[in-house]
Amino acid sequence: MINLKQFEILRLLCGKDYKEHKSINQIYAESSGAINSDFESFEKNVKFLSNLGFINNNRISDLGKNELEQYRVTNAFIFAAGSANKGPKEVYSLPKGLYKVKGEILIERQIEQLLNAGIKNIYVVVGYKKHMFLYLQEKYKVEFVVNINPTKNNIFSMHSVLDKLG
C-alpha cells in the first residue's frame, strides 16, 4: 500500500489522462509544493516506488499505472432535486441548477467540467421540476435518478444513489 505522497508522485508522473509522461526531475521541479516534500524525502519515496516496480528509468511503469487505476474517479453525482426558495422572485420558476450565471447554465457548466476531467458516468439526481432537466440526457448522455422526496435534504438524494456509488 502506498502513502499519499507516493500516490501524488505516481499521479504526477502519469500526467493528465495518463498521456503526458513526465520524468522524476520534471515533476519535482514543477510540483514540489503539491508533493509537500523536501528533496531527500522525495528521493526516498521514489526509491520505494522503484523497488515496488511502479517506476522504471525515472518514469511510471505499467505496474505503476495499474496501481493508480484503482483510485480513478469513474462517476459523479449532481444533486439537482431541490426547489428554488431563496433569491429573487423572478427565478423561482427555475430549479437552481438551471440558473444562468455569466451566460452559462450552472448544471451544464458542471457537467462539462466533469466530462473534461474524464468522468463519463454522470448521474443527476432530480426532483423538483424534473421535466426541465430532461434535455441534459440527450445533450450530455447523463443518467437521471429521481428523488421521490425532494423537499427533504441532500441525505435523501444521496440515499437514492447509494447503489451507484463507485
Backbone as CSV, one residue per row, in Angstrom:
resi,resn,N_x,N_y,N_z,CA_x,CA_y,CA_z,C_x,C_y,C_z
1,MET,0.839,-1.179,0.000,0.000,0.000,0.000,0.887,1.246,0.000
2,ILE,0.582,2.179,-0.846,1.388,3.392,-0.926,0.738,4.507,-0.109
3,ASN,1.550,5.472,0.303,1.005,6.597,1.067,0.616,7.736,0.117
4,LEU,0.104,8.813,0.674,-0.415,9.914,-0.132,0.676,10.583,-0.966
5,LYS,1.840,10.790,-0.403,2.925,11.426,-1.157,3.377,10.528,-2.309
6,GLN,3.424,9.242,-2.071,3.803,8.300,-3.129,2.740,8.272,-4.227
7,PHE,1.489,8.308,-3.813,0.389,8.389,-4.786,0.549,9.634,-5.651
8,GLU,0.825,10.781,-5.018,0.978,12.035,-5.759,2.134,11.957,-6.745
9,ILE,3.237,11.332,-6.341,4.376,11.181,-7.255,3.958,10.378,-8.472
10,LEU,3.274,9.260,-8.265,2.818,8.444,-9.401,1.832,9.201,-10.273
11,ARG,0.906,9.900,-9.625,-0.110,10.645,-10.371,0.541,11.728,-11.226
12,LEU,1.494,12.424,-10.658,2.167,13.478,-11.409,3.046,12.909,-12.520
13,LEU,3.643,11.759,-12.279,4.436,11.107,-13.330,3.559,10.725,-14.512
14,CYS,2.347,10.326,-14.221,1.422,9.901,-15.264,0.960,11.075,-16.107
15,GLY,0.817,12.218,-15.516,0.288,13.360,-16.241,-1.208,13.222,-16.425
16,LYS,-1.787,14.202,-17.036,-3.236,14.221,-17.230,-3.662,13.094,-18.160
17,ASP,-4.634,12.331,-17.733,-5.217,11.236,-18.517,-4.201,10.180,-18.940
18,TYR,-3.114,10.040,-18.190,-2.081,9.034,-18.454,-1.416,9.223,-19.813
19,LYS,-1.529,10.372,-20.421,-0.981,10.573,-21.759,0.371,11.269,-21.724
20,GLU,0.504,12.266,-20.887,1.736,13.052,-20.830,2.633,12.460,-19.752
21,HIS,3.684,11.802,-20.167,4.577,11.170,-19.199,5.727,12.108,-18.887
22,LYS,5.930,12.373,-17.616,6.990,13.268,-17.185,8.067,12.479,-16.462
23,SER,9.228,13.080,-16.368,10.324,12.443,-15.642,10.273,12.865,-14.178
24,ILE,11.016,12.148,-13.351,11.106,12.442,-11.921,11.563,13.874,-11.695
25,ASN,12.598,14.310,-12.396,13.131,15.659,-12.204,12.106,16.722,-12.588
26,GLN,11.369,16.490,-13.661,10.335,17.433,-14.078,9.268,17.587,-13.003
27,ILE,8.789,16.456,-12.485,7.690,16.581,-11.523,8.159,17.190,-10.208
28,TYR,9.386,16.918,-9.791,9.848,17.555,-8.550,9.991,19.057,-8.754
29,ALA,10.558,19.463,-9.880,10.755,20.885,-10.158,9.419,21.613,-10.287
30,GLU,8.443,21.007,-10.941,7.153,21.654,-11.188,6.206,21.567,-10.000
31,SER,6.364,20.542,-9.162,5.310,20.255,-8.198,5.783,20.003,-6.775
32,SER,6.924,20.517,-6.405,7.399,20.238,-5.047,6.413,20.752,-4.007
33,GLY,5.691,21.824,-4.324,4.673,22.318,-3.395,3.506,21.358,-3.266
34,ALA,3.098,20.758,-4.375,1.975,19.818,-4.352,2.343,18.556,-3.591
35,ILE,3.594,18.148,-3.724,4.052,16.947,-3.041,4.366,17.251,-1.583
36,ASN,4.660,18.537,-1.305,4.927,18.992,0.057,6.031,18.146,0.694
37,SER,7.179,18.117,0.032,8.251,17.242,0.472,9.595,17.869,0.132
38,ASP,10.577,17.686,1.007,11.925,18.113,0.660,12.504,17.074,-0.305
39,PHE,13.592,17.430,-0.961,14.126,16.551,-1.997,14.572,15.204,-1.438
40,GLU,15.098,15.187,-0.227,15.548,13.918,0.373,14.371,12.965,0.580
41,SER,13.274,13.480,1.114,12.077,12.643,1.299,11.502,12.218,-0.049
42,PHE,11.533,13.138,-0.981,11.048,12.848,-2.325,11.845,11.681,-2.929
43,GLU,13.171,11.760,-2.849,14.017,10.688,-3.387,13.753,9.360,-2.681
44,LYS,13.521,9.413,-1.377,13.224,8.194,-0.609,11.931,7.548,-1.117
45,ASN,10.910,8.370,-1.357,9.637,7.857,-1.880,9.802,7.304,-3.295
46,VAL,10.597,7.965,-4.116,10.849,7.491,-5.476,11.555,6.139,-5.427
47,LYS,12.521,6.007,-4.532,13.240,4.731,-4.394,12.281,3.622,-3.961
48,PHE,11.404,3.929,-3.006,10.419,2.956,-2.548,9.531,2.510,-3.710
49,LEU,9.048,3.483,-4.493,8.184,3.169,-5.635,8.938,2.384,-6.706
50,SER,10.208,2.696,-6.882,11.036,1.954,-7.839,11.217,0.507,-7.396
51,ASN,11.443,0.317,-6.107,11.608,-1.043,-5.571,10.344,-1.876,-5.744
52,LEU,9.185,-1.213,-5.718,7.916,-1.922,-5.951,7.680,-2.181,-7.440
53,GLY,8.484,-1.558,-8.286,8.315,-1.716,-9.733,7.341,-0.718,-10.335
54,PHE,6.943,0.295,-9.557,5.995,1.296,-10.049,6.681,2.365,-10.894
55,ILE,8.004,2.499,-10.723,8.790,3.454,-11.501,9.976,2.702,-12.092
56,ASN,10.200,2.893,-13.400,11.367,2.325,-14.094,12.025,3.444,-14.893
57,ASN,13.336,3.568,-14.776,14.073,4.593,-15.524,13.471,5.988,-15.346
58,ASN,13.124,6.306,-14.107,12.557,7.615,-13.749,11.225,7.930,-14.436
59,ARG,10.514,6.923,-14.877,9.189,7.101,-15.473,8.242,6.084,-14.859
60,ILE,6.971,6.392,-14.899,5.988,5.466,-14.341,5.916,4.215,-15.219
61,SER,5.832,3.064,-14.588,5.731,1.799,-15.318,4.265,1.418,-15.485
62,ASP,4.026,0.373,-16.263,2.654,-0.129,-16.405,2.110,-0.589,-15.063
63,LEU,2.976,-1.172,-14.231,2.567,-1.590,-12.889,2.147,-0.379,-12.053
64,GLY,2.872,0.726,-12.205,2.519,1.963,-11.506,1.190,2.513,-11.975
65,LYS,0.944,2.449,-13.288,-0.348,2.899,-13.836,-1.477,2.037,-13.297
66,ASN,-1.222,0.733,-13.207,-2.243,-0.164,-12.657,-2.531,0.156,-11.194
67,GLU,-1.500,0.522,-10.455,-1.687,0.900,-9.042,-2.595,2.127,-8.945
68,LEU,-2.406,3.081,-9.818,-3.235,4.289,-9.809,-4.677,4.017,-10.233
69,GLU,-4.854,3.057,-11.106,-6.175,2.801,-11.694,-7.250,2.565,-10.639
70,GLN,-6.890,1.923,-9.548,-7.890,1.640,-8.508,-8.422,2.914,-7.842
71,TYR,-7.729,4.030,-8.017,-8.154,5.294,-7.405,-8.853,6.224,-8.395
72,ARG,-8.943,5.803,-9.653,-9.536,6.664,-10.674,-11.011,6.915,-10.357
73,VAL,-11.404,8.165,-10.463,-12.808,8.536,-10.281,-13.542,8.175,-11.556
74,THR,-14.611,7.411,-11.432,-15.323,6.951,-12.621,-16.739,7.499,-12.738
75,ASN,-17.274,8.016,-11.654,-18.624,8.559,-11.751,-18.778,9.770,-10.846
76,ALA,-19.822,10.542,-11.132,-20.092,11.743,-10.350,-21.598,11.905,-10.200
77,PHE,-21.965,12.614,-9.146,-23.377,12.846,-8.842,-23.609,14.340,-8.693
78,ILE,-24.640,14.807,-9.350,-25.046,16.196,-9.220,-26.427,16.186,-8.587
79,PHE,-26.545,16.843,-7.458,-27.822,16.889,-6.755,-28.590,18.125,-7.193
80,ALA,-29.658,17.896,-7.943,-30.458,18.976,-8.508,-31.938,18.761,-8.216
81,ALA,-32.241,18.211,-7.067,-33.626,17.865,-6.760,-34.381,18.969,-6.033
82,GLY,-33.670,19.908,-5.452,-34.312,20.911,-4.606,-35.024,22.006,-5.372
83,SER,-35.862,22.711,-4.654,-36.589,23.835,-5.242,-35.835,25.133,-4.952
84,ALA,-36.142,26.135,-5.723,-35.521,27.443,-5.524,-36.418,28.258,-4.607
85,ASN,-36.079,28.306,-3.350,-36.932,29.056,-2.430,-36.214,30.257,-1.822
86,LYS,-35.034,30.566,-2.330,-34.293,31.746,-1.887,-33.863,32.508,-3.129
87,GLY,-33.751,33.804,-3.005,-33.304,34.612,-4.122,-34.441,35.424,-4.709
88,PRO,-34.167,36.087,-5.822,-35.193,36.942,-6.452,-36.401,36.131,-6.915
89,LYS,-37.568,36.719,-6.762,-38.811,36.014,-7.102,-38.891,35.611,-8.576
90,GLU,-38.230,36.361,-9.467,-38.326,36.034,-10.895,-37.628,34.731,-11.260
91,VAL,-36.770,34.203,-10.384,-36.102,32.946,-10.690,-36.746,31.753,-9.988
92,TYR,-37.787,31.973,-9.205,-38.447,30.855,-8.513,-38.985,29.818,-9.482
93,SER,-39.268,30.226,-10.716,-39.844,29.291,-11.674,-38.822,28.276,-12.180
94,LEU,-37.550,28.495,-11.909,-36.492,27.592,-12.354,-35.884,26.832,-11.183
95,PRO,-35.518,25.582,-11.405,-34.691,24.908,-10.400,-33.328,25.610,-10.346
96,LYS,-32.692,25.578,-9.201,-31.436,26.309,-9.014,-30.358,25.915,-10.031
97,GLY,-30.281,24.652,-10.383,-29.259,24.204,-11.326,-29.406,24.790,-12.712
98,LEU,-30.559,25.307,-13.030,-30.801,25.881,-14.354,-30.639,27.394,-14.388
99,TYR,-30.208,27.977,-13.284,-29.907,29.412,-13.283,-28.778,29.666,-14.276
100,LYS,-28.844,30.812,-14.893,-27.798,31.217,-15.821,-26.946,32.278,-15.130
101,VAL,-25.638,32.028,-15.087,-24.704,32.972,-14.482,-23.608,33.260,-15.499
102,LYS,-23.423,34.523,-15.803,-22.422,34.953,-16.789,-22.562,34.175,-18.091
103,GLY,-23.799,33.970,-18.517,-24.061,33.330,-19.797,-24.024,31.811,-19.802
104,GLU,-23.771,31.194,-18.656,-23.699,29.734,-18.590,-24.760,29.184,-17.647
105,ILE,-25.385,28.098,-18.070,-26.330,27.409,-17.192,-25.502,26.584,-16.216
106,LEU,-25.746,26.767,-14.921,-24.890,26.181,-13.885,-24.684,24.684,-14.025
107,ILE,-25.753,23.941,-14.203,-25.604,22.477,-14.266,-24.858,22.050,-15.532
108,GLU,-25.037,22.778,-16.626,-24.316,22.450,-17.849,-22.821,22.687,-17.666
109,ARG,-22.479,23.762,-17.002,-21.065,24.040,-16.739,-20.454,22.926,-15.893
110,GLN,-21.200,22.503,-14.884,-20.713,21.445,-14.007,-20.521,20.135,-14.784
111,ILE,-21.465,19.791,-15.622,-21.365,18.569,-16.433,-20.167,18.662,-17.373
112,GLU,-19.999,19.794,-18.025,-18.876,19.955,-18.953,-17.533,19.847,-18.232
113,GLN,-17.443,20.388,-17.025,-16.207,20.274,-16.254,-15.923,18.811,-15.898
114,LEU,-16.939,18.079,-15.535,-16.756,16.654,-15.227,-16.323,15.876,-16.470
115,LEU,-16.958,16.140,-17.599,-16.583,15.459,-18.843,-15.145,15.791,-19.233
116,ASN,-14.757,17.051,-19.084,-13.383,17.457,-19.396,-12.371,16.802,-18.466
117,ALA,-12.797,16.428,-17.270,-11.919,15.736,-16.323,-11.884,14.234,-16.591
118,GLY,-12.614,13.789,-17.598,-12.596,12.374,-17.966,-13.644,11.530,-17.266
119,ILE,-14.566,12.155,-16.583,-15.621,11.416,-15.886,-16.818,11.313,-16.831
120,LYS,-17.121,10.096,-17.205,-18.163,9.871,-18.219,-19.505,9.448,-17.621
121,ASN,-19.497,8.823,-16.458,-20.739,8.359,-15.831,-21.224,9.421,-14.862
122,ILE,-22.150,10.237,-15.340,-22.661,11.341,-14.535,-24.131,11.101,-14.252
123,TYR,-24.469,11.142,-12.972,-25.847,10.961,-12.535,-26.365,12.290,-12.003
124,VAL,-27.539,12.675,-12.468,-28.178,13.890,-11.986,-29.383,13.461,-11.170
125,VAL,-29.366,13.812,-9.895,-30.500,13.497,-9.022,-31.485,14.653,-9.139
126,VAL,-32.663,14.341,-9.654,-33.684,15.362,-9.892,-34.896,15.102,-9.009
127,GLY,-35.709,16.112,-8.900,-36.939,16.003,-8.116,-37.855,17.138,-8.521
128,TYR,-37.621,18.304,-7.933,-38.413,19.494,-8.228,-38.274,19.866,-9.704
129,LYS,-39.397,19.939,-10.397,-39.451,20.294,-11.826,-38.460,19.474,-12.662
130,LYS,-38.463,18.182,-12.402,-37.505,17.291,-13.081,-37.620,17.334,-14.593
131,HIS,-38.805,17.622,-15.119,-39.004,17.674,-16.567,-38.122,18.730,-17.235
132,MET,-37.728,19.753,-16.483,-36.914,20.828,-17.045,-35.463,20.398,-17.294
133,PHE,-35.064,19.282,-16.714,-33.700,18.783,-16.875,-33.571,17.732,-17.978
134,LEU,-34.685,17.283,-18.529,-34.663,16.156,-19.468,-33.761,16.371,-20.676
135,TYR,-33.613,17.598,-21.123,-32.771,17.863,-22.295,-31.311,17.470,-22.054
136,LEU,-30.881,17.425,-20.801,-29.498,17.082,-20.467,-29.164,15.641,-20.838
137,GLN,-30.176,14.798,-20.797,-29.968,13.382,-21.108,-29.496,13.213,-22.546
138,GLU,-30.119,13.913,-23.456,-29.725,13.817,-24.864,-28.448,14.608,-25.137
139,LYS,-28.351,15.796,-24.571,-27.215,16.674,-24.848,-25.893,16.142,-24.287
140,TYR,-25.937,15.561,-23.072,-24.709,15.139,-22.397,-24.651,13.648,-22.061
141,LYS,-25.707,12.925,-22.349,-25.758,11.477,-22.050,-25.637,11.201,-20.546
142,VAL,-26.203,12.079,-19.720,-26.217,11.841,-18.277,-27.386,10.928,-17.942
143,GLU,-27.314,10.330,-16.774,-28.419,9.494,-16.307,-29.150,10.231,-15.190
144,PHE,-30.453,9.982,-15.109,-31.253,10.617,-14.078,-31.627,9.626,-12.993
145,VAL,-31.625,10.119,-11.786,-32.148,9.380,-10.649,-33.160,10.325,-10.009
146,VAL,-34.349,9.815,-9.758,-35.403,10.662,-9.213,-35.462,10.508,-7.697
147,ASN,-35.339,11.633,-7.026,-35.529,11.689,-5.579,-37.027,11.878,-5.368
148,ILE,-37.677,10.865,-4.810,-39.136,10.927,-4.669,-39.577,11.872,-3.559
149,ASN,-38.636,12.354,-2.751,-38.973,13.285,-1.684,-38.016,14.477,-1.700
150,PRO,-38.059,15.295,-2.757,-37.090,16.380,-2.906,-37.237,17.510,-1.895
151,THR,-38.315,17.513,-1.129,-38.496,18.591,-0.155,-37.659,18.371,1.096
152,LYS,-37.050,17.210,1.228,-36.198,16.924,2.400,-34.844,17.596,2.197
153,ASN,-33.773,16.837,2.172,-32.451,17.432,2.007,-31.556,16.506,1.191
154,ASN,-30.286,16.838,1.120,-29.360,16.049,0.296,-29.168,14.631,0.800
155,ILE,-29.496,14.359,2.048,-29.388,12.990,2.564,-30.327,12.073,1.785
156,PHE,-31.525,12.534,1.498,-32.463,11.731,0.713,-31.950,11.550,-0.715
157,SER,-31.359,12.593,-1.270,-30.788,12.480,-2.617,-29.652,11.473,-2.619
158,MET,-28.787,11.532,-1.626,-27.666,10.592,-1.539,-28.179,9.166,-1.387
159,HIS,-29.193,8.998,-0.596,-29.772,7.667,-0.404,-30.289,7.090,-1.718
160,SER,-30.774,7.937,-2.594,-31.336,7.463,-3.852,-30.259,6.985,-4.845
161,VAL,-28.973,7.263,-4.569,-27.907,6.821,-5.487,-26.892,5.897,-4.810
162,LEU,-27.213,5.413,-3.635,-26.267,4.544,-2.910,-25.801,3.361,-3.739
163,ASP,-26.688,2.791,-4.525,-26.331,1.614,-5.319,-25.421,1.950,-6.499
164,LYS,-25.229,3.227,-6.799,-24.400,3.642,-7.930,-23.036,4.211,-7.511
165,LEU,-22.826,4.333,-6.201,-21.560,4.893,-5.746,-20.412,3.990,-6.135
166,GLY,-19.317,4.602,-6.598,-18.156,3.847,-7.014,-16.990,4.074,-6.087
